[in-house]
Amino acid sequence: MPRLTEYADMTPRARAVVEGIAKGRNVDPARINNVWKALAKHPAVMEQFAGEMKAAMAPGKLDALTKELIYLAVSVANQCDYCIASHGTMAKAKGMTDEMHEEFMAVVLAAQKGNKIAVAYRVPVDDAFQE
């Protein structure tokens, strides 16, 4: 298991990343998520991932809740307990209700099964679905 680096012990480069994230979330940098504490020993990866997350989650044509639900769906599919917990919490903070979560999980699980059926049976893509 990786050792987590607390904010007070981070290098200036890692602290700068954490401070940017904390400012955007309006939280104390010392209370930053563990994923950032784990990445603090790898500032180049940390900076790149922070930039990618900022760009992906920035306001755009998709609303904030939809983006969290997409992230959560991928996390379920990839079986990432950390991301399921963190983005599930963020989705709730952005308006996901228990009823929405139940419906969301039904769609994710149906999609996973459909994907496995298509792969297992080697189903060719219909002409109508080709670009």
C-alpha positions as CSV (number, residue, x, y, z in Angstrom):
1,M,0.0,0.0,0.0
2,P,1.4,3.4,-0.9
3,R,2.3,5.8,1.9
4,L,0.2,8.9,1.9
5,T,2.0,12.2,2.2
6,E,0.1,14.8,4.3
7,Y,-0.1,18.3,3.0
8,A,2.3,19.6,5.6
9,D,5.0,17.2,4.3
10,M,4.5,17.7,0.6
11,T,7.0,19.3,-1.7
12,P,6.3,22.8,-2.9
13,R,5.3,21.4,-6.3
14,A,2.8,18.9,-4.8
15,R,1.5,21.6,-2.5
16,A,0.8,23.8,-5.4
17,V,-1.4,21.1,-7.1
18,V,-3.2,20.5,-3.8
19,E,-3.8,24.2,-3.2
20,G,-5.3,24.6,-6.7
21,I,-7.7,21.7,-6.1
22,A,-8.6,22.8,-2.6
23,K,-9.3,26.3,-3.8
24,G,-11.6,25.0,-6.6
25,R,-13.4,22.9,-4.1
26,N,-13.4,25.5,-1.3
27,V,-11.8,23.1,1.2
28,D,-8.8,23.2,3.5
29,P,-5.7,21.8,1.6
30,A,-4.9,19.7,4.7
31,R,-8.2,17.8,4.1
32,I,-7.5,16.9,0.5
33,N,-8.5,13.4,-0.8
34,N,-6.2,10.5,-0.3
35,V,-5.6,10.1,-4.0
36,W,-3.7,13.4,-4.0
37,K,-1.8,12.4,-0.9
38,A,-0.8,9.1,-2.7
39,L,0.3,11.0,-5.8
40,A,2.3,13.7,-3.9
41,K,5.5,11.6,-4.3
42,H,5.0,11.7,-8.1
43,P,4.4,15.4,-8.8
44,A,4.6,15.1,-12.6
45,V,1.8,12.5,-12.6
46,M,-0.1,14.5,-10.1
47,E,0.1,17.7,-12.2
48,Q,-1.0,15.9,-15.3
49,F,-3.9,14.1,-13.6
50,A,-5.0,17.3,-11.9
51,G,-5.1,19.1,-15.3
52,E,-7.0,16.3,-17.0
53,M,-9.5,16.2,-14.1
54,K,-10.0,20.0,-14.2
55,A,-10.6,20.0,-17.9
56,A,-12.9,17.0,-17.9
57,M,-15.0,18.2,-15.0
58,A,-15.1,21.9,-16.1
59,P,-18.5,23.4,-17.0
60,G,-19.5,22.5,-20.5
61,K,-22.4,20.9,-22.4
62,L,-22.8,18.2,-19.7
63,D,-23.9,19.2,-16.3
64,A,-21.8,18.5,-13.2
65,L,-24.0,15.6,-12.0
66,T,-23.9,13.9,-15.4
67,K,-20.1,14.1,-15.4
68,E,-20.0,12.6,-11.9
69,L,-22.4,9.8,-13.0
70,I,-20.2,9.0,-16.0
71,Y,-17.1,8.9,-13.8
72,L,-19.0,6.7,-11.3
73,A,-20.2,4.3,-14.1
74,V,-16.6,3.9,-15.3
75,S,-15.4,3.3,-11.7
76,V,-18.0,0.6,-11.2
77,A,-17.1,-1.0,-14.5
78,N,-13.4,-0.9,-13.6
79,Q,-14.1,-2.0,-10.0
80,C,-12.3,0.9,-8.4
81,D,-13.5,1.0,-4.8
82,Y,-11.8,4.3,-4.1
83,C,-13.4,6.1,-7.1
84,I,-16.8,4.5,-6.5
85,A,-16.7,5.9,-3.0
86,S,-15.4,9.4,-3.9
87,H,-17.4,10.0,-7.0
88,G,-20.5,8.5,-5.4
89,T,-20.2,11.0,-2.6
90,M,-19.6,13.8,-5.2
91,A,-22.6,12.7,-7.2
92,K,-24.8,12.8,-4.1
93,A,-23.5,16.3,-3.3
94,K,-24.5,17.4,-6.8
95,G,-28.0,16.1,-6.5
96,M,-28.1,12.3,-7.0
97,T,-30.9,10.8,-5.0
98,D,-31.2,7.3,-3.7
99,E,-33.8,6.6,-6.5
100,M,-31.5,8.0,-9.1
101,H,-28.7,5.8,-7.8
102,E,-30.9,2.7,-8.0
103,E,-31.8,3.5,-11.6
104,F,-28.2,4.4,-12.5
105,M,-26.9,1.1,-11.1
106,A,-29.6,-0.8,-13.1
107,V,-28.3,0.9,-16.3
108,V,-24.6,0.3,-15.5
109,L,-25.2,-3.4,-14.7
110,A,-27.4,-3.9,-17.8
111,A,-24.7,-2.3,-19.9
112,Q,-22.0,-4.5,-18.4
113,K,-24.0,-7.6,-19.2
114,G,-24.8,-6.4,-22.7
115,N,-21.1,-5.7,-23.3
116,K,-20.2,-9.2,-22.1
117,I,-22.9,-10.8,-24.3
118,A,-21.8,-8.9,-27.4
119,V,-18.1,-9.9,-26.7
120,A,-18.9,-13.5,-25.7
121,Y,-21.0,-14.2,-28.8
122,R,-18.7,-12.1,-31.0
123,V,-21.7,-10.1,-32.3
124,P,-20.7,-8.1,-35.5
125,V,-21.6,-4.4,-35.5
126,D,-24.7,-3.6,-37.6
127,D,-24.3,-1.6,-40.7
128,A,-26.7,1.0,-39.3
129,F,-24.3,1.6,-36.4
130,Q,-21.2,2.2,-38.6
131,E,-20.0,5.8,-39.0
